[in-house]
Amino acid sequence: MSLKLKSALRSFKNPGLAIVGCALLWAGPSFSQDSKIGFVNTERILRESAPAKASQQKLEQEFAKREKGLQETAAKLKEASSKLERDAAVMPESERSKRQREAAELERDLQRRQREFREDLNQRRNEELATVIERANRAIRQIAEAEKYDIIFQEAVYASPKIDITEKVIRSLNSAAR
């Protein structure tokens, strides 16, 4: 690859798209006349497809109990804090210090559990999304091979509705999910 081409590619934010763009330009008019190009909106697939919805429900069920426990602990903390504020003036110093320590411990425990919950939820969400994306990519490949597409893009600044095959991919995923 020439130095000029390398430096030109570095100036693009997404070098992969730049390479594809250069290849399309280099191929000339014959490519555009004989080629079949498609576009898939991955975000829409992750929002609307049956496997994506099933993954979301699975995550909600999996984490519902922990989330409820966190909400209960937060309510306990709020109640303990408001009771401490209300009764602090009439409480002996030792009792007030003891309750402040208990409230601080409860708050630290809640924050730790919330952090662990978010980390676990994010990890599981990423695993589920990876599974859905893998299935979507398989469906895209099948459609591309069956309908003789030369290239299908998953990212684009703009894509004409006439080359958008997202609905076909969603239908394929939904039929496979049954």
KEBATI-7854 format. One record per residue (C-alpha): residue in one letter; residue number from 1; x, y, z. Coordinates in Angstrom, 3 decimals. Layout:
KEBATI-7854
<atom aa="a" i="NUM" u="X" v="Y" w="Z"/>
...
This chain:
KEBATI-7854
<atom aa="m" i="1" u="0.000" v="0.000" w="0.000"/>
<atom aa="s" i="2" u="1.452" v="3.386" w="-0.936"/>
<atom aa="l" i="3" u="2.316" v="5.999" w="1.658"/>
<atom aa="k" i="4" u="-0.210" v="8.450" w="0.199"/>
<atom aa="l" i="5" u="-3.019" v="5.919" w="0.464"/>
<atom aa="k" i="6" u="-2.016" v="4.973" w="4.023"/>
<atom aa="s" i="7" u="-1.982" v="8.607" w="5.156"/>
<atom aa="a" i="8" u="-5.313" v="9.243" w="3.431"/>
<atom aa="l" i="9" u="-6.847" v="6.252" w="5.198"/>
<atom aa="r" i="10" u="-5.580" v="7.463" w="8.583"/>
<atom aa="s" i="11" u="-7.470" v="10.717" w="8.136"/>
<atom aa="f" i="12" u="-10.796" v="8.840" w="8.033"/>
<atom aa="k" i="13" u="-12.539" v="8.082" w="11.326"/>
<atom aa="n" i="14" u="-13.384" v="4.562" w="10.180"/>
<atom aa="p" i="15" u="-10.591" v="3.186" w="7.984"/>
<atom aa="g" i="16" u="-12.626" v="0.082" w="7.116"/>
<atom aa="l" i="17" u="-15.305" v="2.209" w="5.480"/>
<atom aa="a" i="18" u="-12.624" v="4.226" w="3.726"/>
<atom aa="i" i="19" u="-11.108" v="1.065" w="2.259"/>
<atom aa="v" i="20" u="-14.519" v="-0.139" w="1.076"/>
<atom aa="g" i="21" u="-15.194" v="3.305" w="-0.403"/>
<atom aa="c" i="22" u="-11.841" v="3.297" w="-2.215"/>
<atom aa="a" i="23" u="-12.525" v="-0.202" w="-3.522"/>
<atom aa="l" i="24" u="-15.926" v="0.869" w="-4.823"/>
<atom aa="l" i="25" u="-14.420" v="3.899" w="-6.542"/>
<atom aa="w" i="26" u="-11.577" v="1.833" w="-7.950"/>
<atom aa="a" i="27" u="-13.954" v="-0.800" w="-9.299"/>
<atom aa="g" i="28" u="-15.512" v="1.886" w="-11.469"/>
<atom aa="p" i="29" u="-18.881" v="1.993" w="-13.144"/>
<atom aa="s" i="30" u="-19.003" v="-1.720" w="-13.898"/>
<atom aa="f" i="31" u="-19.253" v="-2.491" w="-10.173"/>
<atom aa="s" i="32" u="-22.222" v="-0.214" w="-9.580"/>
<atom aa="q" i="33" u="-24.124" v="-1.588" w="-12.583"/>
<atom aa="d" i="34" u="-23.692" v="-5.270" w="-11.718"/>
<atom aa="s" i="35" u="-23.654" v="-5.124" w="-7.929"/>
<atom aa="k" i="36" u="-26.322" v="-5.692" w="-5.356"/>
<atom aa="i" i="37" u="-25.861" v="-3.730" w="-2.143"/>
<atom aa="g" i="38" u="-27.827" v="-4.035" w="1.082"/>
<atom aa="f" i="39" u="-28.004" v="-2.317" w="4.424"/>
<atom aa="v" i="40" u="-29.052" v="-3.634" w="7.847"/>
<atom aa="n" i="41" u="-29.960" v="-1.464" w="10.851"/>
<atom aa="t" i="42" u="-28.502" v="-3.436" w="13.767"/>
<atom aa="e" i="43" u="-30.085" v="-1.195" w="16.405"/>
<atom aa="r" i="44" u="-33.531" v="-1.877" w="14.969"/>
<atom aa="i" i="45" u="-32.845" v="-5.626" w="15.022"/>
<atom aa="l" i="46" u="-31.834" v="-5.383" w="18.687"/>
<atom aa="r" i="47" u="-35.061" v="-3.483" w="19.422"/>
<atom aa="e" i="48" u="-37.642" v="-5.319" w="17.326"/>
<atom aa="s" i="49" u="-36.604" v="-8.917" w="16.732"/>
<atom aa="a" i="50" u="-38.120" v="-11.770" w="18.727"/>
<atom aa="p" i="51" u="-34.726" v="-13.094" w="19.936"/>
<atom aa="a" i="52" u="-33.786" v="-9.627" w="21.221"/>
<atom aa="k" i="53" u="-37.106" v="-9.259" w="23.038"/>
<atom aa="a" i="54" u="-36.755" v="-12.762" w="24.485"/>
<atom aa="s" i="55" u="-33.248" v="-11.922" w="25.719"/>
<atom aa="q" i="56" u="-34.543" v="-8.764" w="27.367"/>
<atom aa="q" i="57" u="-37.316" v="-10.683" w="29.148"/>
<atom aa="k" i="58" u="-34.841" v="-13.353" w="30.213"/>
<atom aa="l" i="59" u="-32.576" v="-10.702" w="31.751"/>
<atom aa="e" i="60" u="-35.492" v="-9.022" w="33.513"/>
<atom aa="q" i="61" u="-36.572" v="-12.338" w="35.039"/>
<atom aa="e" i="62" u="-33.015" v="-13.287" w="35.954"/>
<atom aa="f" i="63" u="-32.306" v="-10.013" w="37.758"/>
<atom aa="a" i="64" u="-35.771" v="-9.166" w="39.150"/>
<atom aa="k" i="65" u="-35.170" v="-10.792" w="42.552"/>
<atom aa="r" i="66" u="-31.850" v="-9.004" w="43.092"/>
<atom aa="e" i="67" u="-33.325" v="-5.696" w="41.968"/>
<atom aa="k" i="68" u="-36.217" v="-6.093" w="44.396"/>
<atom aa="g" i="69" u="-33.743" v="-6.858" w="47.201"/>
<atom aa="l" i="70" u="-31.810" v="-3.694" w="46.382"/>
<atom aa="q" i="71" u="-35.003" v="-1.643" w="46.418"/>
<atom aa="e" i="72" u="-35.942" v="-3.103" w="49.812"/>
<atom aa="t" i="73" u="-32.485" v="-2.315" w="51.210"/>
<atom aa="a" i="74" u="-32.707" v="1.237" w="49.848"/>
<atom aa="a" i="75" u="-36.106" v="1.658" w="51.525"/>
<atom aa="k" i="76" u="-34.664" v="0.357" w="54.830"/>
<atom aa="l" i="77" u="-31.783" v="2.809" w="54.547"/>
<atom aa="k" i="78" u="-34.126" v="5.698" w="53.845"/>
<atom aa="e" i="79" u="-36.333" v="4.725" w="56.767"/>
<atom aa="a" i="80" u="-33.355" v="4.350" w="59.129"/>
<atom aa="s" i="81" u="-31.938" v="7.716" w="58.032"/>
<atom aa="s" i="82" u="-35.218" v="9.568" w="58.476"/>
<atom aa="k" i="83" u="-35.800" v="7.909" w="61.881"/>
<atom aa="l" i="84" u="-32.283" v="8.902" w="62.929"/>
<atom aa="e" i="85" u="-32.873" v="12.513" w="61.874"/>
<atom aa="r" i="86" u="-36.238" v="12.595" w="63.630"/>
<atom aa="d" i="87" u="-35.043" v="11.065" w="66.904"/>
<atom aa="a" i="88" u="-31.454" v="12.405" w="67.004"/>
<atom aa="a" i="89" u="-32.274" v="15.298" w="69.311"/>
<atom aa="v" i="90" u="-33.818" v="13.110" w="72.037"/>
<atom aa="m" i="91" u="-31.404" v="10.175" w="71.702"/>
<atom aa="p" i="92" u="-28.382" v="9.622" w="73.921"/>
<atom aa="e" i="93" u="-25.052" v="10.265" w="72.154"/>
<atom aa="s" i="94" u="-24.006" v="6.591" w="72.263"/>
<atom aa="e" i="95" u="-27.286" v="5.451" w="70.679"/>
<atom aa="r" i="96" u="-27.061" v="8.172" w="68.011"/>
<atom aa="s" i="97" u="-23.465" v="7.154" w="67.143"/>
<atom aa="k" i="98" u="-24.454" v="3.485" w="66.994"/>
<atom aa="r" i="99" u="-27.355" v="4.207" w="64.590"/>
<atom aa="q" i="100" u="-25.175" v="6.481" w="62.445"/>
<atom aa="r" i="101" u="-22.625" v="3.667" w="62.101"/>
<atom aa="e" i="102" u="-25.369" v="1.171" w="61.243"/>
<atom aa="a" i="103" u="-26.797" v="3.547" w="58.619"/>
<atom aa="a" i="104" u="-23.322" v="4.138" w="57.141"/>
<atom aa="e" i="105" u="-22.686" v="0.371" w="56.986"/>
<atom aa="l" i="106" u="-26.047" v="-0.194" w="55.348"/>
<atom aa="e" i="107" u="-25.305" v="2.523" w="52.799"/>
<atom aa="r" i="108" u="-21.871" v="1.055" w="51.976"/>
<atom aa="d" i="109" u="-23.402" v="-2.412" w="51.639"/>
<atom aa="l" i="110" u="-26.136" v="-1.041" w="49.379"/>
<atom aa="q" i="111" u="-23.639" v="0.777" w="47.167"/>
<atom aa="r" i="112" u="-21.472" v="-2.349" w="46.894"/>
<atom aa="r" i="113" u="-24.472" v="-4.526" w="46.018"/>
<atom aa="q" i="114" u="-25.714" v="-1.958" w="43.469"/>
<atom aa="r" i="115" u="-22.280" v="-1.855" w="41.822"/>
<atom aa="e" i="116" u="-22.118" v="-5.672" w="41.670"/>
<atom aa="f" i="117" u="-25.666" v="-5.759" w="40.305"/>
<atom aa="r" i="118" u="-24.832" v="-3.274" w="37.522"/>
<atom aa="e" i="119" u="-21.626" v="-5.167" w="36.634"/>
<atom aa="d" i="120" u="-23.400" v="-8.534" w="36.531"/>
<atom aa="l" i="121" u="-26.323" v="-7.102" w="34.554"/>
<atom aa="n" i="122" u="-23.999" v="-5.446" w="32.032"/>
<atom aa="q" i="123" u="-21.992" v="-8.641" w="31.600"/>
<atom aa="r" i="124" u="-25.126" v="-10.746" w="31.048"/>
<atom aa="r" i="125" u="-26.624" v="-8.112" w="28.726"/>
<atom aa="n" i="126" u="-23.446" v="-8.160" w="26.640"/>
<atom aa="e" i="127" u="-23.561" v="-11.964" w="26.492"/>
<atom aa="e" i="128" u="-27.203" v="-11.932" w="25.397"/>
<atom aa="l" i="129" u="-26.577" v="-9.185" w="22.819"/>
<atom aa="a" i="130" u="-23.637" v="-11.130" w="21.410"/>
<atom aa="t" i="131" u="-25.896" v="-14.156" w="20.955"/>
<atom aa="v" i="132" u="-28.570" v="-12.089" w="19.180"/>
<atom aa="i" i="133" u="-25.986" v="-10.394" w="16.959"/>
<atom aa="e" i="134" u="-24.446" v="-13.751" w="16.077"/>
<atom aa="r" i="135" u="-27.872" v="-15.074" w="15.056"/>
<atom aa="a" i="136" u="-28.574" v="-11.880" w="13.092"/>
<atom aa="n" i="137" u="-25.247" v="-12.172" w="11.258"/>
<atom aa="r" i="138" u="-26.090" v="-15.750" w="10.296"/>
<atom aa="a" i="139" u="-29.484" v="-14.609" w="8.992"/>
<atom aa="i" i="140" u="-27.832" v="-11.763" w="7.069"/>
<atom aa="r" i="141" u="-25.364" v="-14.193" w="5.473"/>
<atom aa="q" i="142" u="-28.186" v="-16.550" w="4.491"/>
<atom aa="i" i="143" u="-30.165" v="-13.707" w="2.910"/>
<atom aa="a" i="144" u="-27.046" v="-12.402" w="1.166"/>
<atom aa="e" i="145" u="-26.263" v="-15.812" w="-0.310"/>
<atom aa="a" i="146" u="-29.859" v="-16.599" w="-1.265"/>
<atom aa="e" i="147" u="-30.488" v="-13.214" w="-2.911"/>
<atom aa="k" i="148" u="-26.974" v="-12.815" w="-4.359"/>
<atom aa="y" i="149" u="-25.899" v="-9.642" w="-2.524"/>
<atom aa="d" i="150" u="-22.344" v="-8.493" w="-3.180"/>
<atom aa="i" i="151" u="-22.076" v="-6.509" w="0.043"/>
<atom aa="i" i="152" u="-24.261" v="-5.705" w="3.036"/>
<atom aa="f" i="153" u="-23.404" v="-2.814" w="5.336"/>
<atom aa="q" i="154" u="-24.331" v="-2.686" w="9.004"/>
<atom aa="e" i="155" u="-23.171" v="0.884" w="9.548"/>
<atom aa="a" i="156" u="-23.821" v="3.831" w="7.323"/>
<atom aa="v" i="157" u="-24.391" v="7.536" w="7.670"/>
<atom aa="y" i="158" u="-27.238" v="7.211" w="5.205"/>
<atom aa="a" i="159" u="-28.863" v="4.263" w="3.488"/>
<atom aa="s" i="160" u="-31.694" v="4.426" w="0.998"/>
<atom aa="p" i="161" u="-34.816" v="2.512" w="2.041"/>
<atom aa="k" i="162" u="-34.645" v="0.568" w="-1.229"/>
<atom aa="i" i="163" u="-31.428" v="-1.202" w="-0.099"/>
<atom aa="d" i="164" u="-32.531" v="-1.637" w="3.548"/>
<atom aa="i" i="165" u="-33.048" v="-5.348" w="4.249"/>
<atom aa="t" i="166" u="-33.531" v="-4.978" w="8.005"/>
<atom aa="e" i="167" u="-37.164" v="-6.098" w="7.818"/>
<atom aa="k" i="168" u="-36.145" v="-9.311" w="5.998"/>
<atom aa="v" i="169" u="-33.566" v="-10.051" w="8.693"/>
<atom aa="i" i="170" u="-36.107" v="-9.425" w="11.472"/>
<atom aa="r" i="171" u="-38.647" v="-11.715" w="9.764"/>
<atom aa="s" i="172" u="-35.959" v="-14.391" w="9.388"/>
<atom aa="l" i="173" u="-34.988" v="-14.138" w="13.062"/>
<atom aa="n" i="174" u="-38.611" v="-14.144" w="14.187"/>
<atom aa="s" i="175" u="-39.440" v="-17.228" w="12.135"/>
<atom aa="a" i="176" u="-36.358" v="-19.039" w="13.454"/>
<atom aa="a" i="177" u="-37.296" v="-18.121" w="17.041"/>
<atom aa="r" i="178" u="-40.627" v="-19.962" w="16.857"/>
